[in-house]
């Protein structure tokens, strides 16, 4: 029998639908931004005409469908306006990571061939070193709070700046949104380059739409209309984890911390004042926040969920947050997965004694995504037995199939699964436990040591606040683990290597015990706040002393 077609509408999945909901249903919802001069308040209702005007601006300055429009901006209301206007008028929103080195920014802007650049006034200094090096940029728009000063742009060899507010004021409050195809590119985000050169990931309208629906699911992040969201995760980090669009779709209030995102005091104040219920960010943010709350004796009783992803949550952190009444929700993903991949919810029927353990895993794969683990050498699929570990591979409607400009074509397996470079085991009921990144795993005497597990064990020591573990070359064992640890301020200078190794003895296998524990003032961080092991490796002195039987005496 011939296949019979369904009779449902061919409705193109696009971000215009999210904008439609924002306009029709969420007019009164507030968008609050912390700025240098104080709190800026607006509503979705006030924002929609501005989004329309902005689309008019884009058209006027010559932006055509498919053109890349870059942003160099903090989390704030104007950045949110760009999140809507750019893709909904058919162009591609390219969020630049403001913590990158100039040469990375230069590479990325040129690789994406950005045509227009919107920049927050406070970030202008970042552009200075790029003068004369980003020829694709035809127009720069300055998002400042005072009158446009034209900024000595010419002297710096940059294109002239136009002023955001002046441009908006000259346009109409309505915009004839074009009909879009769901396969069109909507946004672009570069991997932050923790393990290599940044590569461009290009999201489509369809992938963004479905990802938004996925993020909102109760068993995923579960953001709702009742929530007030404060995304500490920058709007340039992996699509801000899909939260800006999820908030628009659901109608959540949004609170932005602007350039104060790294300051726990500001996050706490804003959360209290704005009755924030939903926070999201990487573990290092929460390490700082937990410390600040403990010290200051403050609390955040309204917060119901603290989404944490980007790297594994150390057990000590989750326990500290639990003690503060802050429930962490562990999620795993990457820029290439839009980024939601998995979420650690405790499944029905789990024993209470297992709860913490389950919440510390990377959780179960999100509905919409399929996952498998593969043997790194044979490529064969491995069982979900909680023991075998291999590379995580995923596929689904919001998973990348290629990078911009065709870099790294081998990221896709022959049968179409995306190779994540993360190594994990999966339990029979589907809980993912990331062992390491392929590039961070320590190969000692033919066996693997998980740098992640070792780090977490060290961070459970009461005198330690941060720890990163790397493998350093060893003549006999190939590589051996070396710990870089940061003492809590009150224990600085008062903690020894021996103490740490002693502490680890009943927590990890004997041959996992580090050869050295090196105390440093701070673990270097990547541009998105993860421990930067590349920097540690580059500056590491070789292992100092002899090793007996692979285990330091
Ligand atoms: P970058 O690759 O530059 O770090 P991403 O933010 O895209 O930028 O990083 C994705 C990677 O971060 C994943 O491949 C994984 O290694 C790590 N990661 C993300 N979430 C978690 C998590 N919950 N636990 C452990 N690792 C994580």
Boltz pocket constraint, residues with backbone or C-beta under 6 A from the ligand:
constraints:
  - pocket:
      binder: B
      contacts: [[A, 191], [A, 192], [A, 193], [A, 194], [A, 195], [A, 238], [A, 308], [A, 309], [A, 310], [A, 311], [A, 312], [A, 313], [A, 330], [A, 331], [A, 332], [A, 333], [A, 334], [A, 335], [A, 336], [A, 362], [A, 420], [A, 421], [A, 422], [A, 434], [A, 436], [A, 437], [A, 528], [A, 530]]
      max_distance: 6.0
